[in-house]
Amino acid sequence: MMMVRTIVLLLTLGLAPAFADEASCTNCYQDGLDARQRGELESALRFFERGCERDDGASCNAVMHMISNGEGAPEDDTRAISFGLRGCDLGYWKGCSDLGVNLVRSDNPVAAAKGRELLGRACEGGRATGCGYLGAALRDGLGGPADAAAANRYLERACEGGSVAFCSDLAAALVKGTGGLEVDIPRAAALFQTACEGGWQKGCENAEALAKAMRKEPAREKREGWSFSGENVSFSTRKDSNEEGDSPAKTTIGSMQIGQGDETATFSNVRSSCGMLQVTFAFGSAAAPIRQCLGASDTRRLALVAEDGRITSSSVEPHDRVGRCIISALARARIEGLTCRLEADVSR
């Protein structure tokens, strides 16, 4: 109990760490690394302590790790935390992240809240892993109330910053649609793959599991279809039964909208040979040009073919100016996945 009270006091008051006797060094941090490499732990600790005294945050962080592991000195959590806090205060954002990760899982609510605060400082300082660990803490309710929406935002920042492990966490949220996210299986699969290619083994495992789940889609979903909503495009599908096994089932899409607000084009009575779960539509801002092609009451029945990720047409005649205009507008669209055929009535 006394140790817990001491740690809480330290976190509250920010007590300064106690330094060892003078150690002669020019680049104390490097001298500490060299001594540690030689197995001279006590000397390494003195060098790091001297570096910390000279306001080197990396040295402070090194002292924290050594003392918390009982290397070069007896294990002392209170003293280790004091060095970690000093390193963070000096702007060594890795130190904020390292100490935050250790504290946020504490059973003591004051220490856990301090851990979340330190992760926030690391993130705002540009430490991508700090953003990721903060996202995980918000997701799991560590160091304060859970906030799934905020968690996803921080996981996104970490993923974009190159911390591939958190790409996998974000992908998991996209699969489940947690925190206000729309379920986005194709993007989740891509993020799992990013994590995998970045060396995160769990990302590889999740990518494989998701691929298997997509291949073994339950019969009920194959019969009833599914809904998709993404940037500038949304649709729902109904899958017809398919007895041929490997070939994609026919898919009926009651209606598909592209664009937003007054710039929305509608594709109705859509038939497709695509396995929709394996295809990502990205139409971008194609809706406005499509509407410009059509008059207020015009409707065109088009057969569209996706080849190598782009849309071509198999039904527009050379003299069909409106049809050719629509195809030109759709040239910016992209379909990733199977080469397949779509047939639809296109209207404003």
C-alpha positions as CSV (number, residue, x, y, z in Angstrom):
1,M,0.0,0.0,0.0
2,M,2.9,2.4,0.8
3,M,4.4,1.8,-2.7
4,V,1.0,2.6,-4.3
5,R,0.7,5.8,-2.3
6,T,4.3,6.8,-3.2
7,I,3.6,6.2,-6.9
8,V,0.4,8.2,-6.8
9,L,2.2,11.1,-5.0
10,L,5.0,11.0,-7.6
11,L,2.5,11.2,-10.4
12,T,0.6,14.0,-8.8
13,L,3.5,16.2,-7.8
14,G,5.9,15.2,-10.5
15,L,8.8,14.7,-8.1
16,A,12.3,15.0,-9.7
17,P,14.5,11.9,-10.0
18,A,17.6,11.4,-7.9
19,F,20.8,11.2,-9.9
20,A,23.9,9.1,-9.3
21,D,27.3,10.5,-8.6
22,E,29.1,12.4,-11.4
23,A,30.0,10.3,-14.5
24,S,32.4,11.7,-17.0
25,C,30.9,11.6,-20.5
26,T,30.5,13.7,-23.6
27,N,27.7,11.8,-25.3
28,C,26.3,10.1,-22.2
29,Y,23.5,8.3,-24.0
30,Q,25.9,6.6,-26.5
31,D,28.4,5.9,-23.7
32,G,25.6,4.2,-21.8
33,L,24.6,2.1,-24.9
34,D,28.3,1.1,-25.3
35,A,28.6,0.1,-21.7
36,R,25.4,-1.9,-21.7
37,Q,26.6,-3.7,-24.9
38,R,29.7,-4.7,-22.9
39,G,27.5,-6.0,-20.1
40,E,28.6,-3.2,-17.7
41,L,25.2,-2.4,-16.4
42,E,26.1,-0.3,-13.4
43,S,28.3,2.0,-15.6
44,A,25.6,2.1,-18.3
45,L,23.1,3.2,-15.7
46,R,25.4,6.0,-14.4
47,F,26.0,7.3,-18.0
48,F,22.2,7.3,-18.7
49,E,21.5,9.1,-15.4
50,R,24.1,11.7,-16.2
51,G,22.6,12.2,-19.6
52,C,19.1,12.6,-18.1
53,E,20.5,15.2,-15.7
54,R,21.8,17.1,-18.8
55,D,18.2,17.1,-20.2
56,D,18.5,14.2,-22.6
57,G,15.1,12.5,-22.8
58,A,16.4,9.3,-24.4
59,S,18.8,8.9,-21.4
60,C,15.9,9.4,-18.9
61,N,13.9,6.8,-20.7
62,A,16.8,4.3,-20.7
63,V,17.2,4.8,-16.9
64,M,13.4,4.1,-16.5
65,H,13.7,0.8,-18.3
66,M,16.8,-0.3,-16.5
67,I,15.6,0.5,-13.0
68,S,12.2,-1.0,-13.7
69,N,13.9,-4.2,-14.7
70,G,16.5,-4.2,-11.9
71,E,19.4,-3.7,-14.2
72,G,22.4,-1.9,-12.7
73,A,20.5,-1.1,-9.6
74,P,17.7,-2.7,-7.5
75,E,14.3,-2.7,-9.1
76,D,12.5,0.5,-8.0
77,D,9.1,1.4,-9.6
78,T,8.9,4.8,-7.9
79,R,12.3,5.9,-9.1
80,A,11.8,4.4,-12.6
81,I,8.6,6.4,-13.0
82,S,10.3,9.6,-11.9
83,F,12.9,9.2,-14.7
84,G,10.2,8.3,-17.2
85,L,8.2,11.5,-16.3
86,R,11.3,13.6,-16.7
87,G,12.0,12.2,-20.1
88,C,8.4,12.9,-21.2
89,D,8.5,16.4,-19.9
90,L,11.7,17.0,-21.9
91,G,9.7,16.2,-25.1
92,Y,11.0,12.7,-25.6
93,W,7.7,11.3,-27.0
94,K,8.8,7.7,-27.0
95,G,9.3,8.0,-23.3
96,C,5.8,9.3,-22.9
97,S,4.5,6.4,-24.9
98,D,6.6,3.8,-23.1
99,L,5.6,5.0,-19.6
100,G,2.0,5.5,-20.7
101,V,1.7,1.9,-21.9
102,N,3.0,0.7,-18.5
103,L,0.7,2.9,-16.4
104,V,-2.5,2.7,-18.4
105,R,-3.1,-0.9,-17.4
106,S,-2.5,-0.2,-13.7
107,D,-5.1,-1.2,-11.2
108,N,-4.7,2.2,-9.6
109,P,-7.1,4.6,-11.3
110,V,-4.8,7.6,-10.8
111,A,-1.9,5.9,-12.4
112,A,-4.0,4.5,-15.2
113,A,-5.4,8.0,-16.0
114,K,-1.9,9.4,-16.0
115,G,-1.0,6.6,-18.5
116,R,-3.8,7.7,-20.8
117,E,-2.6,11.3,-20.5
118,L,1.0,10.4,-21.4
119,L,-0.2,8.4,-24.4
120,G,-2.1,11.5,-25.5
121,R,1.0,13.6,-25.2
122,A,3.0,11.1,-27.2
123,C,0.4,11.1,-29.9
124,E,0.1,14.9,-30.2
125,G,3.9,15.0,-30.2
126,G,4.0,12.9,-33.4
127,R,4.6,9.5,-32.0
128,A,2.4,7.2,-34.1
129,T,2.6,4.3,-31.6
130,G,1.4,6.7,-28.9
131,C,-1.7,7.3,-31.0
132,G,-2.3,3.6,-31.4
133,Y,-1.9,2.7,-27.8
134,L,-4.2,5.6,-26.9
135,G,-6.7,4.2,-29.4
136,A,-6.5,0.8,-27.8
137,A,-6.9,2.3,-24.3
138,L,-10.0,4.3,-25.4
139,R,-11.4,1.1,-27.0
140,D,-10.9,-1.0,-24.0
141,G,-11.8,1.6,-21.3
142,L,-8.3,1.8,-19.8
143,G,-7.4,4.9,-17.8
144,G,-10.9,6.3,-18.2
145,P,-14.3,5.7,-20.0
146,A,-14.3,3.7,-23.2
147,D,-14.9,5.7,-26.4
148,A,-15.0,3.6,-29.5
149,A,-15.4,6.5,-32.0
150,A,-12.4,8.3,-30.5
151,A,-10.5,5.0,-30.4
152,N,-11.0,4.5,-34.2
153,R,-9.7,8.0,-34.9
154,Y,-6.5,7.4,-33.0
155,L,-6.1,3.9,-34.5
156,E,-6.4,5.6,-38.0
157,R,-3.7,8.1,-37.1
158,A,-1.4,5.4,-36.0
159,C,-2.0,3.3,-39.1
160,E,-1.5,6.2,-41.4
161,G,1.7,7.0,-39.4
162,G,3.2,3.6,-40.3
163,S,2.4,1.6,-37.1
164,V,1.0,-1.4,-39.0
165,A,-0.1,-3.3,-35.9
166,F,-2.8,-0.7,-35.4
167,C,-3.9,-1.1,-39.0
168,S,-5.0,-4.5,-37.9
169,D,-6.9,-3.1,-35.0
170,L,-8.7,-0.6,-37.2
171,A,-9.5,-3.4,-39.7
172,A,-11.2,-5.3,-36.9
173,A,-13.4,-2.3,-36.1
174,L,-14.3,-2.0,-39.8
175,V,-15.3,-5.7,-39.9
176,K,-17.7,-5.2,-36.9
177,G,-18.8,-1.7,-37.6
178,T,-17.9,-0.5,-34.1
179,G,-17.6,3.1,-33.0
180,G,-19.9,4.5,-35.7
181,L,-17.9,3.0,-38.6
182,E,-19.7,1.6,-41.5
183,V,-18.9,-2.1,-42.1
184,D,-16.3,-2.1,-44.9
185,I,-15.1,-5.6,-45.6
186,P,-12.9,-4.7,-48.6
187,R,-11.0,-2.0,-46.7
188,A,-10.7,-4.2,-43.7
189,A,-9.1,-6.9,-45.8
190,A,-6.7,-4.3,-47.3
191,L,-5.7,-3.1,-43.8
192,F,-5.1,-6.6,-42.6
193,Q,-2.9,-7.2,-45.6
194,T,-1.0,-4.0,-44.9
195,A,-0.4,-5.1,-41.3
196,C,0.7,-8.6,-42.6
197,E,3.1,-7.1,-45.2
198,G,4.5,-4.8,-42.5
199,G,5.5,-7.8,-40.4
200,W,2.6,-8.0,-38.0
201,Q,1.8,-11.7,-37.8
202,K,-1.7,-11.2,-36.3
203,G,-2.5,-9.2,-39.4
204,C,-1.7,-12.2,-41.6
205,E,-3.8,-14.4,-39.4
206,N,-6.7,-12.0,-39.5
207,A,-6.4,-11.5,-43.3
208,E,-6.6,-15.3,-43.8
209,A,-9.5,-15.6,-41.4
210,L,-11.5,-12.9,-43.2
211,A,-10.8,-14.4,-46.6
212,K,-12.1,-17.7,-45.4
213,A,-15.2,-16.1,-43.9
214,M,-15.9,-14.4,-47.3
215,R,-15.4,-17.7,-49.2
216,K,-17.7,-19.4,-46.8
217,E,-20.5,-16.8,-46.7
218,P,-23.5,-18.3,-44.9
219,A,-26.3,-19.6,-47.1
220,R,-28.8,-17.1,-45.6
221,E,-26.7,-14.1,-46.6
222,K,-26.2,-15.6,-50.1
223,R,-30.0,-15.8,-50.3
224,E,-30.8,-12.4,-48.8
225,G,-27.8,-10.3,-49.9
226,W,-26.1,-7.5,-48.0
227,S,-25.8,-3.7,-48.0
228,F,-22.8,-1.6,-48.8
229,S,-22.2,2.1,-48.0
230,G,-19.0,3.9,-48.8
231,E,-17.7,7.2,-50.1
232,N,-20.2,8.5,-52.7
233,V,-21.7,5.1,-53.3
234,S,-24.3,2.8,-51.6
235,F,-26.3,-0.2,-52.6
236,S,-27.9,-3.3,-51.4
237,T,-27.9,-6.7,-53.1
238,R,-29.9,-9.9,-53.3
239,K,-27.8,-13.0,-54.2
240,D,-29.4,-15.7,-56.3
241,S,-28.6,-19.3,-55.4
242,N,-25.6,-20.7,-57.2
243,E,-25.1,-24.5,-57.5
244,E,-21.9,-24.3,-59.5
245,G,-19.7,-23.8,-56.6
246,D,-16.7,-21.8,-57.8
247,S,-18.4,-19.4,-60.3
248,P,-19.8,-16.2,-58.8
249,A,-23.5,-16.2,-58.1
250,K,-25.8,-13.8,-60.0
251,T,-26.5,-10.7,-58.0
252,T,-29.6,-8.5,-58.2
253,I,-29.2,-4.9,-56.9
254,G,-32.5,-3.2,-56.4
255,S,-30.9,0.3,-56.6
256,M,-27.5,1.8,-56.4
257,Q,-26.8,5.5,-55.8
258,I,-23.6,7.3,-56.7
259,G,-22.9,10.8,-55.3
260,Q,-24.5,12.9,-52.6
261,G,-27.3,15.4,-52.3
262,D,-28.3,17.0,-55.6
263,E,-25.5,15.3,-57.4
264,T,-26.7,11.8,-57.2
265,A,-27.1,9.4,-60.1
266,T,-29.2,6.2,-59.7
267,F,-28.5,2.8,-61.1
268,S,-31.7,0.7,-60.9
269,N,-32.7,-2.8,-61.9
270,V,-29.1,-3.8,-61.7
271,R,-28.0,-7.3,-62.7
272,S,-24.5,-8.5,-62.2
273,S,-22.2,-11.5,-62.6
274,C,-19.9,-10.1,-59.9
275,G,-19.5,-11.7,-56.5
276,M,-20.2,-8.5,-54.7
277,L,-18.4,-9.3,-51.5
278,Q,-15.2,-9.6,-53.6
279,V,-15.6,-6.2,-55.4
280,T,-15.0,-2.7,-54.2
281,F,-16.7,0.1,-56.1
282,A,-15.0,3.5,-56.0
283,F,-16.9,6.0,-58.2
284,G,-15.4,9.1,-56.7
285,S,-17.2,12.2,-58.1
286,A,-18.6,10.6,-61.2
287,A,-22.2,11.4,-60.3
288,A,-22.3,15.1,-61.4
289,P,-21.0,14.3,-64.9
290,I,-23.5,11.5,-65.3
291,R,-26.3,13.9,-64.4
292,Q,-25.1,16.4,-66.9
293,C,-25.3,13.7,-69.6
294,L,-29.0,13.0,-68.9
295,G,-32.0,15.2,-69.2
296,A,-34.5,15.5,-66.3
297,S,-36.5,12.5,-67.5
298,D,-33.8,10.4,-69.4
299,T,-33.0,6.9,-68.5
300,R,-30.5,4.7,-70.3
301,R,-30.2,0.9,-70.0
302,L,-26.5,0.1,-70.2
303,A,-24.4,-3.0,-70.0
304,L,-21.1,-2.2,-68.3
305,V,-18.1,-4.5,-68.2
306,A,-15.4,-4.1,-65.7
307,E,-12.0,-5.1,-67.0
308,D,-8.7,-4.6,-65.2
309,G,-10.3,-2.3,-62.6
310,R,-11.9,0.1,-65.2
311,I,-15.4,0.3,-66.6
312,T,-16.0,-0.1,-70.4
313,S,-19.3,-0.7,-72.2
314,S,-20.6,-3.4,-74.4
315,S,-23.9,-1.8,-75.3
316,V,-23.3,1.8,-76.4
317,E,-23.6,2.4,-80.1
318,P,-21.3,5.0,-81.8
319,H,-24.3,7.3,-82.4
320,D,-25.6,7.1,-78.8
321,R,-24.3,10.4,-77.6
322,V,-25.9,10.2,-74.2
323,G,-24.7,6.6,-73.6
324,R,-21.2,7.5,-74.6
325,C,-21.3,10.6,-72.3
326,I,-22.2,8.4,-69.4
327,I,-19.4,5.9,-70.2
328,S,-17.0,8.8,-70.3
329,A,-18.2,10.0,-66.9
330,L,-17.7,6.6,-65.5
331,A,-14.2,6.4,-66.8
332,R,-13.1,7.8,-63.5
333,A,-14.8,4.9,-61.6
334,R,-12.8,1.9,-60.4
335,I,-13.9,-1.6,-59.6
336,E,-11.3,-3.7,-57.8
337,G,-11.7,-7.4,-57.9
338,L,-13.3,-9.6,-60.5
339,T,-13.7,-8.8,-64.1
340,C,-17.5,-8.8,-64.4
341,R,-20.6,-7.5,-66.1
342,L,-23.1,-5.0,-64.8
343,E,-26.4,-4.2,-66.5
344,A,-28.5,-1.3,-65.2
345,D,-31.0,1.5,-65.9
346,V,-29.1,4.8,-65.4
347,S,-31.0,7.9,-64.5
348,R,-30.6,11.2,-62.7
